[in-house]
Amino acid sequence: MKFFKLLILILSVFKFSKARERSTDGRIVGGKEIDIETAPFQVGLLLYGGHICGGSILSCKYVLTASHCIETYTPSIYSVRAGSSMRESGGSIHDVSRIDIHPLWNPNLYDYDAAILTLRNLIRYDASRQAIQLPFLNEVIFVGTDVATSGWGLTQNDNESRDNLRMVELKVVNQILCNNAHLKDGGVTLRMVCAAADNKDSCNGDSGGPLWNIRTRRLIGIVSFGQDTGCAINGIPGVYTRVAAIRPWIRTIVGF
């Protein structure tokens, strides 16, 4: 049984690094280490206890992540780590009792890349565990808006820790330019939003984690995919699920 669990975990990590040649496997580039209290809505998604993705606290009972982070629809093998700046320790562990994948999820285009996890044991709010505010339905996100994303994973600097939570500040980029940059991989849809800054990115991972408006602190996106040729390449933005476009579905699950 232990061998089977290890095999599933290894295959899951391999999946995130190879899926559709859209890079989804883990590093924050050009960012800085932060304490979890800077982004208390950030959580880690665990498979058999091993970190595989990020997520955002919607309420004490619900977490939002990316559909492509879900290897199998067996809730009991997943859990969430909340309230810790560390990737593999600290905070509180919350078992998953239910998984809802967006019904229009398209694994070929990464369209509607969103999943909601229902937690068996509720998150207790404190300075390190807080829900993030959701955007309004079809809320407009203007080009140039200052946004941020956070997560764990590899960096491009071997001297930087891979275990501590990191954050990078970006700007929302033009949808047409983003579509052109990703055209060979299928482009982007209206359910996606793009962000980038010179030599900064969340591509190659931190999948499922939050992209938020720095000024309003509202959730804008879910880290979805980057570029298969590398991270922080000028002209190739990271792509995020546009949360405002899936608000009706979120409401059907969580009630708000």
WODA-V427099 format. One record per residue. N is the residue number from 1. RES is the residue in one letter. PHI is phi in degrees with one decimal (999 if undefined). Layout:
n = {N | N}
res = {RES | RES}
phi = {PHI | PHI}
//
This chain:
n = {1 | 2 | 3 | 4 | 5 | 6 | 7 | 8 | 9 | 10 | 11 | 12 | 13 | 14 | 15 | 16 | 17 | 18 | 19 | 20 | 21 | 22 | 23 | 24 | 25 | 26 | 27 | 28 | 29 | 30 | 31 | 32 | 33 | 34 | 35 | 36 | 37 | 38 | 39 | 40 | 41 | 42 | 43 | 44 | 45 | 46 | 47 | 48 | 49 | 50 | 51 | 52 | 53 | 54 | 55 | 56 | 57 | 58 | 59 | 60 | 61 | 62 | 63 | 64 | 65 | 66 | 67 | 68 | 69 | 70 | 71 | 72 | 73 | 74 | 75 | 76 | 77 | 78 | 79 | 80 | 81 | 82 | 83 | 84 | 85 | 86 | 87 | 88 | 89 | 90 | 91 | 92 | 93 | 94 | 95 | 96 | 97 | 98 | 99 | 100 | 101 | 102 | 103 | 104 | 105 | 106 | 107 | 108 | 109 | 110 | 111 | 112 | 113 | 114 | 115 | 116 | 117 | 118 | 119 | 120 | 121 | 122 | 123 | 124 | 125 | 126 | 127 | 128 | 129 | 130 | 131 | 132 | 133 | 134 | 135 | 136 | 137 | 138 | 139 | 140 | 141 | 142 | 143 | 144 | 145 | 146 | 147 | 148 | 149 | 150 | 151 | 152 | 153 | 154 | 155 | 156 | 157 | 158 | 159 | 160 | 161 | 162 | 163 | 164 | 165 | 166 | 167 | 168 | 169 | 170 | 171 | 172 | 173 | 174 | 175 | 176 | 177 | 178 | 179 | 180 | 181 | 182 | 183 | 184 | 185 | 186 | 187 | 188 | 189 | 190 | 191 | 192 | 193 | 194 | 195 | 196 | 197 | 198 | 199 | 200 | 201 | 202 | 203 | 204 | 205 | 206 | 207 | 208 | 209 | 210 | 211 | 212 | 213 | 214 | 215 | 216 | 217 | 218 | 219 | 220 | 221 | 222 | 223 | 224 | 225 | 226 | 227 | 228 | 229 | 230 | 231 | 232 | 233 | 234 | 235 | 236 | 237 | 238 | 239 | 240 | 241 | 242 | 243 | 244 | 245 | 246 | 247 | 248 | 249 | 250 | 251 | 252 | 253 | 254 | 255 | 256}
res = {M | K | F | F | K | L | L | I | L | I | L | S | V | F | K | F | S | K | A | R | E | R | S | T | D | G | R | I | V | G | G | K | E | I | D | I | E | T | A | P | F | Q | V | G | L | L | L | Y | G | G | H | I | C | G | G | S | I | L | S | C | K | Y | V | L | T | A | S | H | C | I | E | T | Y | T | P | S | I | Y | S | V | R | A | G | S | S | M | R | E | S | G | G | S | I | H | D | V | S | R | I | D | I | H | P | L | W | N | P | N | L | Y | D | Y | D | A | A | I | L | T | L | R | N | L | I | R | Y | D | A | S | R | Q | A | I | Q | L | P | F | L | N | E | V | I | F | V | G | T | D | V | A | T | S | G | W | G | L | T | Q | N | D | N | E | S | R | D | N | L | R | M | V | E | L | K | V | V | N | Q | I | L | C | N | N | A | H | L | K | D | G | G | V | T | L | R | M | V | C | A | A | A | D | N | K | D | S | C | N | G | D | S | G | G | P | L | W | N | I | R | T | R | R | L | I | G | I | V | S | F | G | Q | D | T | G | C | A | I | N | G | I | P | G | V | Y | T | R | V | A | A | I | R | P | W | I | R | T | I | V | G | F}
phi = {999 | -63.5 | -63.2 | -63.0 | -62.4 | -63.7 | -63.0 | -60.4 | -64.1 | -63.6 | -64.7 | -65.6 | -62.0 | -62.7 | -59.7 | -66.7 | -86.9 | -121.5 | -57.8 | 52.3 | 58.8 | -90.6 | -70.1 | -135.5 | -101.2 | 117.2 | -152.5 | -96.7 | -111.0 | 76.0 | -96.0 | -139.3 | -69.2 | -134.6 | -84.3 | -57.9 | -68.1 | -74.8 | -137.4 | -68.1 | -85.1 | -77.1 | -132.1 | -107.8 | -94.9 | -112.9 | -117.8 | 51.6 | 87.1 | -103.9 | -65.6 | -127.6 | -157.1 | -103.4 | -169.3 | -126.8 | -75.0 | -92.1 | -161.2 | -64.3 | -112.4 | -128.9 | -128.3 | -102.9 | -143.5 | -97.8 | -58.8 | -70.6 | -78.1 | -91.6 | -77.0 | -146.4 | -86.8 | -98.0 | -58.6 | -64.9 | -91.7 | -110.6 | -150.8 | -127.5 | -101.9 | -119.9 | 79.7 | -132.8 | -80.9 | -93.7 | -69.5 | -118.8 | -155.0 | 79.9 | 68.4 | -126.1 | -105.0 | -127.8 | -70.7 | -93.6 | -105.3 | -155.5 | -124.9 | -117.0 | -90.7 | -56.8 | -62.8 | -102.1 | -54.6 | -118.4 | -69.7 | -80.4 | -98.2 | 61.1 | -81.7 | 54.5 | -81.5 | -150.2 | -144.5 | -115.6 | -104.1 | -93.8 | -93.4 | -75.7 | -110.6 | -70.9 | -79.2 | -97.0 | -68.5 | -157.1 | -63.9 | -104.6 | -138.9 | -144.1 | -76.3 | -95.1 | -75.2 | -84.9 | -76.9 | -74.1 | -58.9 | 54.7 | -56.5 | -77.7 | -114.1 | -80.4 | -57.9 | 92.9 | -59.2 | -77.0 | -131.9 | -142.6 | -137.8 | -140.8 | 164.6 | -110.7 | 119.1 | -74.0 | -123.4 | -88.9 | -115.8 | -64.0 | -84.4 | -90.4 | -66.2 | -97.3 | -102.0 | -93.9 | -62.6 | -128.0 | -135.4 | -134.2 | -96.8 | -134.2 | -130.7 | -65.6 | -113.4 | -59.2 | -64.8 | -66.9 | -62.8 | -64.6 | -59.1 | -63.5 | -66.9 | -108.9 | -59.9 | -68.1 | -103.0 | 109.1 | 73.5 | -122.6 | -114.0 | -70.8 | -90.1 | -126.8 | -135.3 | -117.7 | -147.8 | -166.4 | -156.9 | -56.0 | 58.6 | -134.9 | -170.7 | -120.2 | -66.6 | 56.4 | 130.1 | 54.8 | -51.3 | 84.9 | -77.4 | -86.9 | -121.2 | -130.4 | -74.6 | -63.2 | -74.1 | -91.8 | 65.1 | -86.8 | -71.2 | -107.2 | -147.0 | -116.6 | -57.2 | -116.4 | -154.0 | -124.5 | -131.9 | -67.9 | -89.6 | 144.1 | -108.8 | 54.2 | -93.5 | -56.6 | 90.9 | -122.9 | -73.0 | -75.9 | -117.9 | -130.9 | -65.1 | -79.3 | -64.5 | -60.5 | -79.5 | -116.5 | -58.4 | -58.9 | -65.9 | -57.6 | -62.1 | -65.8 | -91.4 | -100.5 | 91.5 | -149.4}
//
